[in-house]
C-alpha cells in the first residue's frame, strides 16, 4: 500500500514509516524542510517537501494520487504558540481530509490526543488548551465526513520508553501513558486491518493486550 503521512518527520511517524517499509508498504512522509529528507529515507519512507500551512486541497490531492490511505500525524510542536496549534493541528488535518476526498483516498487515520475537546479543563495552560481545542475540532471535522473510512486514535501521555507490544485500546481507557513506538504499532495495525475501527474514536494507553488482538477486539 502507498500510505501518505502528514508530519512525516515526527517521532511517531518515523517509527510508523519503519514498520510500514519493513512489511512491504510504501510510506510517503510529508515534511516542511528538505533537511529532514535523509531521516525519512533512513526509515524507508519517500520524503515529500510540502507545507500544510500554505497549500490548497487541490495541491495536496496531487501528492495523494494513487495512495491507499493517509495518516495525519503532524503537529505544531513544542514551543509553538496557540495560533499554530490551529493552523497545523486543526487546519492541517482538515486540509488532508479535503485532499483525500478530492483524490478518492477513503482511508484516513487521525492521530489525536486523549482529552482533545472544544473545552479544556479549568486551569489548563493556555497554549495546551489551544492544542486540545484544535485537536478536538479536527476530530469533529473528520467524524462528520461520510466519504472517508476514518479512525481517530487518541493516545494518552506519550513516552520514549521501549515498545512493549502490549496496549489497551477502547472507547474510554482512563488516563495513562504509552510509548510512542507502541502508538506507531497500533497505527500500522489500523492500516493493515481497518475494518474493526472504521468510524470509531478510541483511546490508547499501555495495557495487557498484544497490538493485533487489541485492534481486533476494540
C-alpha positions as a Markdown table, in Angstrom:
| # | Residue | x | y | z |
|---|---|---|---|---|
| 1 | Unk | 0.0 | 0.0 | 0.0 |
| 2 | Unk | 1.1 | 3.6 | -0.6 |
| 3 | Unk | 0.4 | 5.5 | 2.6 |
| 4 | Unk | 0.9 | 9.2 | 2.9 |
| 5 | Unk | 1.8 | 10.5 | 6.3 |
| 6 | Unk | 1.4 | 14.2 | 7.2 |
| 7 | Unk | 4.0 | 15.1 | 9.7 |
| 8 | Unk | 6.5 | 12.6 | 8.4 |
| 9 | Unk | 9.4 | 13.7 | 10.5 |
| 10 | Unk | 7.7 | 13.3 | 13.8 |
| 11 | Unk | 8.8 | 10.7 | 16.3 |
| 12 | Unk | 5.7 | 8.5 | 15.9 |
| 13 | Unk | 5.7 | 9.0 | 12.2 |
| 14 | Unk | 9.3 | 7.8 | 11.9 |
| 15 | Unk | 8.5 | 4.7 | 13.9 |
| 16 | Unk | 5.5 | 4.1 | 11.7 |
| 17 | Unk | 7.4 | 4.6 | 8.5 |
| 18 | Unk | 10.0 | 2.0 | 9.5 |
| 19 | Unk | 7.2 | -0.5 | 10.3 |
| 20 | Unk | 5.4 | 0.1 | 7.1 |
| 21 | Unk | 8.5 | -0.2 | 5.0 |
| 22 | Unk | 9.5 | -3.4 | 6.8 |
| 23 | Unk | 6.3 | -5.1 | 5.8 |
| 24 | Unk | 6.5 | -4.1 | 2.2 |
| 25 | Unk | 4.3 | -0.9 | 2.1 |
| 26 | Unk | 5.4 | 2.3 | 0.5 |
| 27 | Unk | 5.3 | 5.1 | 3.1 |
| 28 | Unk | 5.4 | 8.7 | 1.9 |
| 29 | Unk | 6.2 | 11.4 | 4.5 |
| 30 | Unk | 5.2 | 15.0 | 4.1 |
| 31 | Unk | 7.9 | 17.3 | 5.6 |
| 32 | Unk | 8.4 | 21.0 | 5.9 |
| 33 | Unk | 12.2 | 21.1 | 5.3 |
| 34 | Unk | 14.4 | 19.3 | 2.8 |
| 35 | Unk | 17.0 | 18.8 | 5.6 |
| 36 | Unk | 14.6 | 16.2 | 7.1 |
| 37 | Unk | 14.6 | 14.1 | 4.0 |
| 38 | Unk | 17.5 | 11.8 | 4.9 |
| 39 | Unk | 15.9 | 10.8 | 8.2 |
| 40 | Unk | 12.8 | 9.6 | 6.3 |
| 41 | Unk | 14.9 | 7.7 | 3.7 |
| 42 | Unk | 16.8 | 6.0 | 6.6 |
| 43 | Unk | 13.4 | 4.8 | 7.9 |
| 44 | Unk | 12.3 | 3.5 | 4.5 |
| 45 | Unk | 10.0 | 6.4 | 3.5 |
| 46 | Unk | 9.8 | 8.6 | 0.5 |
| 47 | Unk | 10.1 | 12.3 | 1.6 |
| 48 | Unk | 8.0 | 15.0 | 0.0 |
| 49 | Unk | 8.5 | 18.6 | 1.0 |
| 50 | Unk | 5.1 | 20.1 | 1.5 |
| 51 | Unk | 3.9 | 23.0 | 3.6 |
| 52 | Unk | 0.4 | 22.2 | 5.1 |
| 53 | Unk | 0.0 | 25.8 | 6.2 |
| 54 | Unk | 0.5 | 27.2 | 2.7 |
| 55 | Unk | -1.3 | 24.7 | 0.4 |
| 56 | Unk | -4.7 | 24.1 | -1.1 |
| 57 | Unk | -6.5 | 20.9 | -1.1 |
| 58 | Unk | -6.1 | 20.6 | -4.8 |
| 59 | Unk | -2.3 | 20.8 | -4.5 |
| 60 | Unk | -2.2 | 18.2 | -1.8 |
| 61 | Unk | -4.5 | 15.9 | -3.8 |
| 62 | Unk | -1.8 | 15.7 | -6.4 |
| 63 | Unk | 0.5 | 14.2 | -3.8 |
| 64 | Unk | -2.2 | 11.7 | -2.7 |
| 65 | Unk | -2.6 | 10.4 | -6.2 |
| 66 | Unk | -2.6 | 6.5 | -6.1 |
| 67 | Unk | -2.4 | 6.5 | -2.3 |
| 68 | Unk | -4.3 | 3.8 | -0.4 |
| 69 | Unk | -4.5 | 5.6 | 2.9 |
| 70 | Unk | -3.5 | 8.8 | 4.7 |
| 71 | Unk | -2.3 | 9.4 | 8.3 |
| 72 | Unk | -2.4 | 12.7 | 10.0 |
| 73 | Unk | 0.5 | 12.8 | 12.5 |
| 74 | Unk | 1.5 | 16.4 | 12.1 |
| 75 | Unk | 1.7 | 18.9 | 15.0 |
| 76 | Unk | 2.9 | 22.4 | 15.6 |
| 77 | Unk | 5.3 | 21.1 | 18.1 |
| 78 | Unk | 6.9 | 22.3 | 21.3 |
| 79 | Unk | 7.5 | 26.0 | 21.6 |
| 80 | Unk | 4.8 | 27.0 | 19.1 |
| 81 | Unk | 2.0 | 29.3 | 20.1 |
| 82 | Unk | -1.7 | 29.0 | 20.1 |
| 83 | Unk | -2.1 | 30.3 | 16.6 |
| 84 | Unk | -0.1 | 27.5 | 15.1 |
| 85 | Unk | -2.0 | 24.9 | 17.1 |
| 86 | Unk | -4.9 | 26.0 | 14.9 |
| 87 | Unk | -3.1 | 26.3 | 11.6 |
| 88 | Unk | -1.3 | 22.9 | 11.9 |
| 89 | Unk | -3.2 | 20.7 | 14.3 |
| 90 | Unk | -6.7 | 21.6 | 13.1 |
| 91 | Unk | -6.4 | 23.2 | 9.7 |
| 92 | Unk | -3.7 | 20.8 | 8.5 |
| 93 | Unk | -5.9 | 17.8 | 9.4 |
| 94 | Unk | -8.9 | 19.4 | 7.6 |
| 95 | Unk | -6.7 | 20.1 | 4.6 |
| 96 | Unk | -5.7 | 16.4 | 4.4 |
| 97 | Unk | -9.3 | 15.3 | 4.7 |
| 98 | Unk | -10.3 | 17.7 | 1.9 |
| 99 | Unk | -7.5 | 16.5 | -0.3 |
| 100 | Unk | -8.2 | 12.8 | 0.4 |
| 101 | Unk | -11.8 | 13.3 | -0.7 |
| 102 | Unk | -10.6 | 15.0 | -3.9 |
| 103 | Unk | -8.1 | 12.3 | -4.6 |
| 104 | Unk | -10.5 | 9.4 | -3.8 |
| 105 | Unk | -8.5 | 8.2 | -0.9 |
| 106 | Unk | -11.0 | 6.8 | 1.6 |
| 107 | Unk | -8.9 | 5.5 | 4.5 |
| 108 | Unk | -7.9 | 8.2 | 6.9 |
| 109 | Unk | -6.3 | 7.7 | 10.4 |
| 110 | Unk | -6.0 | 10.8 | 12.6 |
| 111 | Unk | -3.5 | 10.8 | 15.4 |
| 112 | Unk | -5.2 | 12.9 | 18.0 |
| 113 | Unk | -4.8 | 13.2 | 21.8 |
| 114 | Unk | -6.6 | 12.0 | 24.9 |
| 115 | Unk | -8.6 | 14.9 | 26.2 |
| 116 | Unk | -9.0 | 16.6 | 22.9 |
| 117 | Unk | -12.2 | 18.6 | 23.2 |
| 118 | Unk | -13.6 | 22.0 | 22.4 |
| 119 | Unk | -13.4 | 22.9 | 26.1 |
| 120 | Unk | -10.2 | 22.4 | 28.1 |
| 121 | Unk | -10.4 | 21.9 | 31.9 |
| 122 | Unk | -10.2 | 25.0 | 34.1 |
| 123 | Unk | -6.6 | 25.8 | 34.9 |
| 124 | Unk | -5.1 | 24.3 | 31.7 |
| 125 | Unk | -2.1 | 26.1 | 30.3 |
| 126 | Unk | -3.5 | 28.4 | 27.6 |
| 127 | Unk | -1.3 | 27.0 | 24.8 |
| 128 | Unk | -2.0 | 23.4 | 25.8 |
| 129 | Unk | -5.7 | 24.3 | 25.9 |
| 130 | Unk | -5.5 | 25.7 | 22.4 |
| 131 | Unk | -3.8 | 22.4 | 21.3 |
| 132 | Unk | -6.6 | 20.3 | 22.8 |
| 133 | Unk | -9.3 | 22.6 | 21.2 |
| 134 | Unk | -7.5 | 22.3 | 17.8 |
| 135 | Unk | -7.3 | 18.5 | 18.1 |
| 136 | Unk | -10.9 | 18.3 | 19.2 |
| 137 | Unk | -12.0 | 20.4 | 16.3 |
| 138 | Unk | -10.0 | 18.3 | 13.8 |
| 139 | Unk | -11.6 | 15.2 | 15.3 |
| 140 | Unk | -15.1 | 16.7 | 14.9 |
| 141 | Unk | -14.5 | 17.6 | 11.3 |
| 142 | Unk | -13.3 | 14.1 | 10.4 |
| 143 | Unk | -16.2 | 12.4 | 12.1 |
| 144 | Unk | -18.6 | 14.4 | 10.0 |
| 145 | Unk | -17.2 | 13.1 | 6.7 |
| 146 | Unk | -19.3 | 10.2 | 5.3 |
| 147 | Unk | -17.0 | 9.8 | 2.3 |
| 148 | Unk | -14.0 | 8.7 | 4.4 |
| 149 | Unk | -13.3 | 5.5 | 6.3 |
| 150 | Unk | -11.9 | 7.3 | 9.3 |
| 151 | Unk | -10.5 | 6.3 | 12.6 |
| 152 | Unk | -9.5 | 8.8 | 15.4 |
| 153 | Unk | -6.8 | 7.4 | 17.7 |
| 154 | Unk | -6.3 | 9.3 | 21.0 |
| 155 | Unk | -3.2 | 8.1 | 22.9 |
| 156 | Unk | -2.5 | 9.0 | 26.5 |
| 157 | Unk | 0.7 | 10.6 | 27.7 |
| 158 | Unk | 3.5 | 9.8 | 25.2 |
| 159 | Unk | 6.8 | 8.4 | 26.4 |
| 160 | Unk | 10.1 | 7.4 | 24.8 |
| 161 | Unk | 10.2 | 4.1 | 26.7 |
| 162 | Unk | 10.9 | 1.0 | 24.6 |
| 163 | Unk | 8.0 | -0.6 | 22.9 |
| 164 | Unk | 6.2 | -3.4 | 24.8 |
| 165 | Unk | 3.9 | -4.5 | 22.1 |
| 166 | Unk | 1.0 | -4.5 | 24.6 |
| 167 | Unk | -1.7 | -1.9 | 24.9 |
| 168 | Unk | -5.2 | -1.1 | 26.0 |
| 169 | Unk | -7.5 | 0.2 | 23.2 |
| 170 | Unk | -11.1 | 1.2 | 23.9 |
| 171 | Unk | -13.6 | 3.9 | 23.6 |
| 172 | Unk | -12.5 | 5.1 | 27.0 |
| 173 | Unk | -9.4 | 3.7 | 28.7 |
| 174 | Unk | -8.9 | 6.1 | 31.6 |
| 175 | Unk | -5.7 | 8.1 | 31.9 |
| 176 | Unk | -2.3 | 6.5 | 31.3 |
| 177 | Unk | 0.9 | 6.6 | 29.3 |
| 178 | Unk | 2.0 | 4.8 | 26.2 |
| 179 | Unk | 5.4 | 4.5 | 24.4 |
| 180 | Unk | 5.5 | 6.3 | 21.0 |
| 181 | Unk | 6.7 | 3.2 | 19.3 |
| 182 | Unk | 3.6 | 1.3 | 20.5 |
| 183 | Unk | 1.4 | 4.1 | 19.1 |
| 184 | Unk | 3.1 | 3.5 | 15.8 |
| 185 | Unk | 2.5 | -0.2 | 16.0 |
| 186 | Unk | -1.2 | 0.5 | 16.6 |
| 187 | Unk | -1.3 | 2.9 | 13.6 |
| 188 | Unk | 0.3 | 0.2 | 11.4 |
| 189 | Unk | -2.3 | -2.3 | 12.5 |
| 190 | Unk | -5.1 | 0.1 | 11.8 |
| 191 | Unk | -3.8 | 0.5 | 8.3 |
| 192 | Unk | -3.4 | -3.2 | 7.6 |
| 193 | Unk | -6.8 | -4.3 | 9.0 |
| 194 | Unk | -9.0 | -1.2 | 9.3 |
| 195 | Unk | -12.4 | -2.9 | 9.5 |
| 196 | Unk | -12.8 | -3.2 | 13.3 |
| 197 | Unk | -12.3 | 0.5 | 13.9 |
| 198 | Unk | -13.7 | 2.4 | 10.9 |
| 199 | Unk | -15.9 | 5.1 | 12.2 |
| 200 | Unk | -14.6 | 4.9 | 15.7 |
| 201 | Unk | -12.8 | 7.2 | 18.1 |
| 202 | Unk | -10.6 | 5.2 | 20.5 |
| 203 | Unk | -8.2 | 5.9 | 23.3 |
| 204 | Unk | -4.9 | 4.1 | 23.7 |
| 205 | Unk | -2.6 | 3.5 | 26.7 |
| 206 | Unk | -0.2 | 0.8 | 27.7 |
| 207 | Unk | -2.0 | -2.4 | 28.7 |
| 208 | Unk | -2.2 | -6.2 | 28.7 |
| 209 | Unk | -3.2 | -6.9 | 25.1 |
| 210 | Unk | -1.0 | -7.6 | 22.1 |
| 211 | Unk | -1.5 | -4.9 | 19.5 |
| 212 | Unk | -3.2 | -7.1 | 16.9 |
| 213 | Unk | -5.6 | -8.5 | 19.5 |
| 214 | Unk | -6.3 | -5.0 | 20.9 |
| 215 | Unk | -7.2 | -3.7 | 17.4 |
| 216 | Unk | -9.3 | -6.7 | 16.6 |
| 217 | Unk | -11.2 | -6.7 | 19.9 |
| 218 | Unk | -11.6 | -3.0 | 20.5 |
